[in-house]
Amino acid sequence: MKFTDYLFEESKDIFDAYLEHPFLKELGEGTLDKNKFKQYLIQDYLYLKDYAKVFCQGVIKSNSMEEMKFFYSSIKGTMEDETAVHIKYLEGFGVSTKDAEKKETKLTNKSYTSYMLGQALTGDVYDIIAAVLPCTWSYYYIGKKLLEKYQDDLEDNFYKSWIEMYSCKEYEEFTNEWINFTNYKCNNLSKDKKEYLKNIFITSSIYEMKFWDMAYEEEEF
């Protein structure tokens, strides 16, 4: 069994629970409150700054130029490609990136990024992989499932661009590159190390759920 198959098997209940979250169900239906979405975009924009920093640690702790290039490409993809859809929506709300960066990071967001940065600073490259993979993988999983379910009703959906971003061919390829890289690095690790990495992966997956909770409940602090 590939390592990522093991990870997915152990976390499938969490991944499927994302699809039942009211934030994502309402986003798919096009009924999500726009202010909730705006606040989510701001927090996710702030999140992506720290997410990119975790990839920077991946560059530092890489053992080869090939690995360094892979983490570097992920930094570039996060800072340029993924933020593009955020910026477009935020501009529609009258919020600039400078405005977004002045906003306070919510506690759940801080907790999640602190966890990943902690793994990156104190752990090895394998720990970094396990900590960051749930974000990319779960967003593609969510985007793909939402597109499958709501594709016939997307034309007038305010959130069409968001769904298309995370279900598009380019994002699928990015996700598959990460899955393949994870297997390349981790398939032959010891059973104990794989178990350790699985726990990191599940913790980040749970934080993803908490992030959706934060967005939907409009966490105050």
GIHUVEN-V224895 format. One record per residue. N is the residue number from 0. RES is the residue in one letter. PHI is phi in whole degrees, 0 to 359 (* if undefined). Layout:
# GIHUVEN-V224895
n/res/phi
N/RES/PHI
N/RES/PHI
This chain:
# GIHUVEN-V224895
n/res/phi
0/M/*
1/K/295
2/F/299
3/T/290
4/D/295
5/Y/297
6/L/299
7/F/293
8/E/300
9/E/282
10/S/237
11/K/301
12/D/300
13/I/290
14/F/300
15/D/291
16/A/292
17/Y/305
18/L/292
19/E/265
20/H/291
21/P/301
22/F/300
23/L/281
24/K/296
25/E/290
26/L/297
27/G/297
28/E/280
29/G/84
30/T/255
31/L/298
32/D/303
33/K/293
34/N/292
35/K/298
36/F/293
37/K/299
38/Q/295
39/Y/299
40/L/301
41/I/298
42/Q/294
43/D/290
44/Y/297
45/L/294
46/Y/300
47/L/296
48/K/298
49/D/286
50/Y/301
51/A/296
52/K/294
53/V/295
54/F/298
55/C/300
56/Q/294
57/G/298
58/V/299
59/I/298
60/K/265
61/S/292
62/N/257
63/S/209
64/M/297
65/E/300
66/E/294
67/M/301
68/K/297
69/F/295
70/F/295
71/Y/298
72/S/296
73/S/288
74/I/299
75/K/298
76/G/297
77/T/292
78/M/283
79/E/251
80/D/282
81/E/290
82/T/287
83/A/300
84/V/291
85/H/297
86/I/299
87/K/298
88/Y/294
89/L/298
90/E/299
91/G/296
92/F/271
93/G/78
94/V/246
95/S/275
96/T/295
97/K/295
98/D/298
99/A/298
100/E/289
101/K/276
102/K/287
103/E/280
104/T/285
105/K/291
106/L/302
107/T/298
108/N/298
109/K/301
110/S/298
111/Y/295
112/T/292
113/S/296
114/Y/298
115/M/295
116/L/295
117/G/297
118/Q/298
119/A/291
120/L/281
121/T/259
122/G/260
123/D/254
124/V/296
125/Y/293
126/D/296
127/I/298
128/I/303
129/A/295
130/A/285
131/V/268
132/L/300
133/P/302
134/C/297
135/T/299
136/W/295
137/S/292
138/Y/293
139/Y/292
140/Y/301
141/I/295
142/G/301
143/K/296
144/K/292
145/L/294
146/L/297
147/E/300
148/K/280
149/Y/244
150/Q/301
151/D/283
152/D/241
153/L/281
154/E/307
155/D/258
156/N/277
157/F/303
158/Y/263
159/K/305
160/S/297
161/W/295
162/I/298
163/E/292
164/M/300
165/Y/271
166/S/241
167/C/287
168/K/300
169/E/296
170/Y/287
171/E/299
172/E/296
173/F/299
174/T/297
175/N/295
176/E/298
177/W/291
178/I/297
179/N/295
180/F/297
181/T/300
182/N/294
183/Y/302
184/K/277
185/C/248
186/N/304
187/N/258
188/L/287
189/S/292
190/K/301
191/D/295
192/K/293
193/K/297
194/E/296
195/Y/298
196/L/293
197/K/301
198/N/294
199/I/296
200/F/301
201/I/293
202/T/299
203/S/295
204/S/296
205/I/294
206/Y/299
207/E/300
208/M/296
209/K/297
210/F/294
211/W/295
212/D/300
213/M/305
214/A/292
215/Y/287
216/E/276
217/E/52
218/E/313
219/E/281
220/F/241
